[in-house]
Amino acid sequence: MPHRVAVLALDGLLPFELGIPARIFGRSLNPAPGNRGGKLYEVVTCSIRPPGPVRTDSDYAILVEHGPEALATADTVVIPASYELGPVFEEGRLTEELAAALALIRPGTRMVSICTGSYVLAAAGYLDGRPATTHWSSADHFQRLFPQVRVDPDVLFIDDGDVLTSAGVAAGIDLCLHLVRRDHGSAVANEIARRTVVPPHRDGGQAQYIHRPVPEPQFATTTTARAWALGRLEKPILLRDMARQESMSVRTFTRRFREEVGVSPGQWLTQQRVERARHLLESSDLSIDQVARDAGFGTPTSLRQHLQAALGVPPTVYRRTFRRTSADTP
């Protein structure tokens, strides 16, 4: 059966964020022989009241056809942002109506928030003692209201196992793609990203770009250096060599790179090599030694350490989980 995702629509919701789960999860198709084309997820939108209209932050309402009972059947619950959270935002407590709806959720259900939907998770106690993020502009207020939560305002999303939180707006796309990648591998997630015309992967640890300095238009970018590095990931790449591609000093290049990408050149290279290794483990019969060399890690030990740090599993376990033969490739 498809994994059931319930999206909770609250008054004052942002239509863009409400549509993200349906767009990402709803387009996830099973690539396996015999099941090709079948949906991997079933997405339902529900309200805390009986079916009916739900106000948005725009000049129209949305007709929601499911009541809170849908939460009781969900494998994953997604709570997008709302501008009308009332006591949740002001006092850190749930209304009786919202508390009753959330009480229907089964133990072990995966909980996900987009943007300030994290306030609902925190008020319900899901984030107590956990790391979490929210929109950067609300981070200070969120931390004051919920001191028991370990707030990180400088990341796109945080995956804490059964509870995941994301920053504002587009970071919800990153988080949903991350969940698909976690559930079904990078090939499925990349196909959805192509259909949605968005980057297939932005690591959760990347900075929220909104409050970062933006380089002046006349400044050179680091695009050429990144393209050059991606074409030779299997070879040693030094910071000075990347800087030379842009005719910059190492210091200027490092600063400019972090402004544009949100992470250091070294962190970015590691992310790209992990992605290359994941692709090779999923789509090829190469040995672990060869995957390590082709991804630029050099040795199986280095590959194992980096994959374990990024994904929590060694290469052999990842391959066994997400192995796809050429016949399975879309």
C-alpha positions as CSV (number, residue, x, y, z in Angstrom):
1,M,0.0,0.0,0.0
2,P,1.2,3.5,-0.7
3,H,2.7,5.4,2.3
4,R,-0.2,7.7,3.5
5,V,0.7,11.4,4.0
6,A,-1.8,13.7,5.7
7,V,-1.3,17.4,5.3
8,L,-3.0,19.5,8.0
9,A,-4.6,22.7,6.6
10,L,-5.0,25.3,9.3
11,D,-6.7,28.7,9.0
12,G,-4.4,31.3,7.7
13,L,-2.3,28.8,5.7
14,L,0.0,29.7,2.9
15,P,-1.3,28.0,-0.3
16,F,2.2,27.6,-1.8
17,E,3.4,25.6,1.2
18,L,0.2,23.6,1.5
19,G,0.8,22.4,-2.1
20,I,4.3,21.3,-1.6
21,P,3.6,17.8,-0.2
22,A,1.1,17.0,-2.9
23,R,3.5,18.1,-5.6
24,I,6.5,16.2,-4.3
25,F,4.9,13.1,-2.8
26,G,2.0,12.9,-5.2
27,R,4.4,12.6,-8.1
28,S,6.5,9.8,-6.6
29,L,6.0,6.7,-8.8
30,N,7.2,3.2,-8.1
31,P,10.0,2.3,-10.6
32,A,10.2,-1.4,-9.7
33,P,9.2,-4.0,-12.3
34,G,5.6,-5.2,-11.8
35,N,4.8,-2.0,-9.9
36,R,6.1,0.5,-12.4
37,G,3.9,3.6,-12.4
38,G,2.2,2.9,-9.1
39,K,2.2,5.6,-6.5
40,L,4.6,5.4,-3.6
41,Y,2.6,7.9,-1.5
42,E,-1.1,8.7,-1.1
43,V,-1.6,12.4,-0.1
44,V,-4.7,13.6,1.7
45,T,-5.4,17.2,2.9
46,C,-7.4,17.5,6.1
47,S,-8.7,20.1,8.5
48,I,-9.2,20.1,12.3
49,R,-12.9,20.6,11.6
50,P,-15.4,18.7,9.5
51,P,-14.9,19.0,5.7
52,G,-15.3,22.6,4.5
53,P,-13.5,25.8,3.6
54,V,-10.2,26.8,5.3
55,R,-9.0,30.4,5.2
56,T,-5.7,31.2,3.5
57,D,-3.5,34.2,3.8
58,S,-4.7,35.2,0.3
59,D,-8.0,36.5,-1.0
60,Y,-9.6,33.0,-1.3
61,A,-10.4,29.9,0.8
62,I,-9.6,26.3,0.1
63,L,-12.2,23.6,0.3
64,V,-10.8,20.7,2.3
65,E,-12.6,17.4,1.9
66,H,-11.3,15.5,4.9
67,G,-11.7,16.2,8.6
68,P,-9.3,15.4,11.5
69,E,-10.1,11.7,11.3
70,A,-7.6,11.5,8.4
71,L,-4.8,12.1,10.8
72,A,-5.6,8.7,12.5
73,T,-4.7,6.9,9.2
74,A,-1.5,8.7,8.4
75,D,2.0,7.3,8.2
76,T,3.4,10.8,7.9
77,V,1.7,14.1,9.0
78,V,2.9,17.3,7.4
79,I,2.0,20.7,9.0
80,P,2.6,23.7,6.7
81,A,2.8,27.3,8.0
82,S,-0.1,29.4,9.0
83,Y,-0.5,33.1,9.9
84,E,-3.4,32.5,12.2
85,L,-2.0,30.2,14.9
86,G,-3.3,32.3,17.7
87,P,-2.3,30.9,21.2
88,V,0.1,28.5,19.5
89,F,2.2,31.4,18.3
90,E,1.5,33.8,21.1
91,E,1.6,31.5,24.2
92,G,3.0,28.3,23.0
93,R,-0.1,26.3,23.7
94,L,-2.6,24.4,21.5
95,T,-6.3,25.2,21.2
96,E,-8.7,22.5,22.4
97,E,-9.7,21.9,18.8
98,L,-6.2,21.5,17.6
99,A,-5.2,19.4,20.5
100,A,-8.1,17.0,19.9
101,A,-7.2,16.6,16.3
102,L,-3.5,15.9,17.0
103,A,-4.5,13.4,19.7
104,L,-5.9,11.2,16.8
105,I,-2.4,10.7,15.4
106,R,-1.0,7.2,16.0
107,P,2.2,6.7,18.1
108,G,5.2,6.3,15.7
109,T,3.7,8.5,13.0
110,R,6.4,10.6,11.3
111,M,5.8,14.3,12.0
112,V,7.0,17.0,9.6
113,S,6.6,20.8,9.7
114,I,7.2,23.4,7.0
115,C,8.3,26.9,8.1
116,T,6.3,28.0,11.1
117,G,4.3,24.8,11.2
118,S,7.1,23.9,13.7
119,Y,5.2,26.0,16.3
120,V,2.4,23.4,16.3
121,L,4.9,20.5,16.7
122,A,6.6,22.4,19.6
123,A,3.3,23.3,21.3
124,A,2.3,19.6,21.1
125,G,5.5,18.5,22.7
126,Y,7.0,16.7,19.7
127,L,10.1,18.9,19.8
128,D,11.0,18.7,23.5
129,G,14.7,18.2,23.8
130,R,15.1,17.9,20.1
131,P,16.9,19.9,17.4
132,A,14.6,21.9,15.2
133,T,14.5,24.8,12.8
134,T,11.9,27.2,11.5
135,H,11.9,30.4,9.3
136,W,14.9,32.5,10.2
137,S,12.8,35.5,10.9
138,S,10.9,33.6,13.7
139,A,13.8,31.7,15.1
140,D,14.4,34.1,18.1
141,H,10.8,34.2,19.0
142,F,10.5,30.5,18.6
143,Q,13.4,29.8,20.9
144,R,12.0,32.2,23.6
145,L,8.6,30.6,23.4
146,F,10.0,27.0,23.5
147,P,13.2,27.0,25.5
148,Q,13.1,23.2,25.6
149,V,13.7,23.0,21.9
150,R,17.3,23.2,20.5
151,V,16.7,25.7,17.7
152,D,19.1,26.0,14.7
153,P,18.1,29.0,12.6
154,D,20.9,28.5,10.0
155,V,19.9,25.3,8.2
156,L,17.3,24.4,5.5
157,F,15.9,21.5,7.4
158,I,16.6,19.1,10.3
159,D,16.0,15.3,10.2
160,D,15.7,14.0,13.7
161,G,14.4,10.6,12.7
162,D,10.7,10.5,13.2
163,V,10.4,14.3,13.6
164,L,11.6,16.7,10.8
165,T,11.4,20.4,10.6
166,S,12.2,22.8,7.7
167,A,12.9,26.5,7.2
168,G,10.6,28.8,5.2
169,V,8.8,28.2,1.9
170,A,11.2,26.6,-0.6
171,A,13.0,24.7,2.2
172,G,9.8,22.6,2.4
173,I,10.6,21.3,-1.1
174,D,14.0,20.4,0.0
175,L,12.7,18.5,3.0
176,C,10.0,16.6,1.1
177,L,12.6,15.6,-1.5
178,H,14.9,14.5,1.3
179,L,12.1,12.3,2.7
180,V,11.6,10.7,-0.7
181,R,15.3,10.1,-1.0
182,R,15.4,8.7,2.5
183,D,12.5,6.4,1.8
184,H,13.2,5.3,-1.8
185,G,16.7,6.4,-2.8
186,S,18.2,9.3,-4.8
187,A,17.1,8.0,-8.3
188,V,13.4,8.4,-7.4
189,A,14.0,11.8,-5.7
190,N,16.0,13.0,-8.6
191,E,13.3,12.1,-11.1
192,I,10.7,14.1,-9.0
193,A,13.1,17.0,-8.9
194,R,13.5,17.0,-12.7
195,R,9.7,16.9,-13.1
196,T,9.3,19.8,-10.6
197,V,12.2,21.7,-12.2
198,V,14.0,22.2,-8.9
199,P,17.6,21.3,-7.7
200,P,17.5,17.6,-6.8
201,H,19.5,18.0,-3.6
202,R,20.3,20.9,-1.2
203,D,21.8,19.4,2.0
204,G,19.9,20.2,5.1
205,G,22.9,21.8,6.7
206,Q,23.1,24.5,4.1
207,A,22.4,28.0,5.4
208,Q,19.0,29.7,5.0
209,Y,19.9,32.1,2.2
210,I,17.4,34.9,3.0
211,H,19.4,36.6,5.7
212,R,22.8,36.1,4.2
213,P,24.7,38.8,2.3
214,V,24.1,38.7,-1.4
215,P,27.1,39.5,-3.6
216,E,26.8,42.6,-5.8
217,P,25.7,41.9,-9.4
218,Q,29.1,43.0,-10.8
219,F,31.0,40.6,-8.7
220,A,32.3,37.4,-10.3
221,T,30.6,34.2,-9.2
222,T,32.0,30.7,-8.4
223,T,29.9,28.9,-11.0
224,T,32.9,28.1,-13.3
225,A,34.9,26.6,-10.4
226,R,31.9,24.4,-9.3
227,A,31.4,23.1,-12.8
228,W,35.1,22.4,-13.1
229,A,35.1,20.5,-9.8
230,L,32.0,18.5,-10.7
231,G,33.8,17.3,-13.9
232,R,36.7,15.9,-11.9
233,L,35.3,14.7,-8.6
234,E,37.4,11.5,-8.8
235,K,40.6,13.5,-8.7
236,P,42.2,15.4,-5.9
237,I,40.8,19.0,-5.9
238,L,42.7,21.7,-3.9
239,L,41.1,24.9,-2.8
240,R,43.7,27.0,-4.6
241,D,42.9,25.1,-7.9
242,M,39.2,26.0,-7.5
243,A,40.1,29.6,-6.8
244,R,42.4,29.7,-9.9
245,Q,39.4,28.8,-12.1
246,E,37.9,32.2,-11.1
247,S,41.2,34.1,-11.0
248,M,40.6,34.9,-7.3
249,S,42.7,34.6,-4.2
250,V,41.9,31.7,-2.0
251,R,40.5,34.1,0.7
252,T,38.3,35.9,-1.7
253,F,37.1,32.7,-3.4
254,T,36.3,31.1,0.0
255,R,34.2,34.1,1.1
256,R,32.4,34.4,-2.3
257,F,31.7,30.6,-2.4
258,R,30.1,30.7,1.1
259,E,28.0,33.7,0.2
260,E,26.6,31.9,-2.9
261,V,26.4,28.3,-1.8
262,G,25.9,28.6,2.0
263,V,28.7,26.2,2.9
264,S,32.5,26.1,2.5
265,P,34.1,24.7,-0.6
266,G,35.3,21.7,1.3
267,Q,31.8,20.9,2.7
268,W,30.4,21.3,-0.8
269,L,32.9,18.9,-2.3
270,T,32.1,16.3,0.3
271,Q,28.4,16.7,-0.4
272,Q,28.9,16.3,-4.1
273,R,31.1,13.2,-3.6
274,V,28.5,11.6,-1.3
275,E,25.9,12.2,-4.0
276,R,28.2,10.6,-6.7
277,A,28.8,7.6,-4.4
278,R,25.1,7.2,-3.8
279,H,24.3,7.2,-7.5
280,L,27.0,4.7,-8.2
281,L,25.9,2.4,-5.4
282,E,22.3,2.5,-6.6
283,S,22.9,2.2,-10.4
284,S,26.1,0.2,-10.9
285,D,27.8,-3.1,-10.1
286,L,31.1,-1.4,-9.3
287,S,33.0,-2.7,-6.3
288,I,33.1,-0.6,-3.1
289,D,36.7,0.1,-3.9
290,Q,35.9,1.4,-7.3
291,V,33.0,3.5,-6.1
292,A,35.3,5.1,-3.5
293,R,37.8,6.0,-6.3
294,D,35.3,7.2,-8.8
295,A,33.5,9.4,-6.2
296,G,36.8,11.0,-5.1
297,F,37.1,9.4,-1.6
298,G,40.1,7.4,-2.6
299,T,39.7,4.5,-0.2
300,P,36.8,2.4,1.0
301,T,37.5,3.5,4.6
302,S,37.1,7.1,3.6
303,L,33.9,6.4,1.7
304,R,32.5,4.4,4.6
305,Q,33.3,7.3,7.1
306,H,31.7,10.0,4.9
307,L,28.6,7.9,4.0
308,Q,28.1,6.9,7.6
309,A,28.4,10.6,8.7
310,A,26.0,11.8,6.0
311,L,23.4,9.0,5.9
312,G,24.0,6.9,9.0
313,V,24.7,3.7,7.1
314,P,27.8,2.1,5.5
315,P,28.0,1.7,1.7
316,T,27.1,-2.0,1.7
317,V,23.9,-1.4,3.6
318,Y,23.0,1.6,1.4
319,R,23.5,-0.5,-1.7
320,R,21.4,-3.3,-0.4
321,T,18.6,-0.9,0.6
322,F,18.4,1.1,-2.6
323,R,19.9,-1.3,-5.2
324,R,18.4,-0.9,-8.7
325,T,19.3,-2.8,-11.8
326,S,19.4,-1.2,-15.2
327,A,16.0,-2.7,-15.9
328,D,14.6,-0.6,-13.0
329,T,16.0,2.7,-14.1
330,P,13.3,5.1,-15.4
